[in-house]
């Protein structure tokens, strides 16, 4: 295993971390007696494999159902020096609720202290305020730090880049868990800010949120050859020294195996990556056009400034991935989270786009004229709701407001929508 200095914590962090979100029995808190023996045995076998490989950073959260409880049963069998443990607790308006959650985490983990405590999901300005205001959650965390119950304090985030940078620049945190991988590099300014402030950088879920790379599209497999898409993405992330560790959400002992190939490739990272990056870029240009590819995200409003709360940037990003790399299954999974995941994945689908006037919110976009049509097309392609949800009047409105839409929709395979016109 390779290790990198985890920012100001000075911890020697393995370049892979063992995330605890996939091997637990349930997403709901349950008593220990409700956990099947075969599930606990699998969890323990997975963790033994992790530790045998030198992946001694184990990451979990109070919100991961039975993960902490099951981890505690295993960790109690080990010398404390054999692992680095991180748990995450969401900041609360009432700090007493935050304290209660931390106490529960320690009980479940059967530990007197954690190495890394994360403020889980600083995704909005309000949650940042809950964390840092006087007599807020950070005051409690500092007290626990002074008492030896916490070594280092960080935060995890699915929030917008400017909020992540703002949180980093408070200098109240020692590390950050954030999203960044080949298909979504928008958080690079936050990683650069973390490097300036000497924070550890932990990449969340690069194989799953990075494109469901454990079951990649044939297109992506061809473009990434001779590496697998998963190995390519790992190598892409770790070729940047500002990145310290990648979370591997292992569900069974064999889930580490493919990732381990990266260790031998790292010394030749630039040489291996260059032709793959060139092919990926060429495929995107061929599918989307260079002008669109370089300007599609300019002037796009956030969901809270968009009629219907539509998340235009995410929807267009998912469309790009489908057209360029055939990542339809991934795009469907992410698209159908819109409207379901709160501040973790904000905004709504484009189901009602035909009834909305987006002209004002798109006034700064060079593609304002075509974006409503593209949103409607993407909704039809990715939504798992039946196409009959569009009544005849709405289909006529689409055709009336945007002449030529019917022809475009037919040529792109949206025959169901057109049949209602």
Buried (B, 14 or more C-beta within 10 A) or exposed (E): EEBBBBBBBEBBBBBBBBBBBBBBBBEEBBEEEEBEEEBBEBBBBBBBBBBEBBBBBBBBBBBBBBBBBBBBBBBEEEEEEEBBBBBBBBBBEEBEBBBBBBEBBBEBBBBEBBBBBBBBBBBBEEBBEBBBBEEBBBEBBEEBBEEEBBBBBBBBBBBBBEBBBBBBEEEBBBBBBBBBBBBBEEBEEBBEBBBEBBBBBBBBBBBBBBBBBBEBBEBBBEBBEEBBBBBBBBBBBBBBEBBBBBBBBBBEBEBBEBBBBBBEBBEEBEEBBEEBBEBBBEBBBEBBEEEBBEEBBEEBBBBEEBBBBBBBBBBBBBBBBBBBBBBBBBBBBBBBBBBEEEEEBBBBBBBBBBEBEBEEBBEEBBBBEBBBBBBBBBBBBBBEEEBEEBEEEBBEBBBEEBEEBBEBBEEEEBEEBBEBB
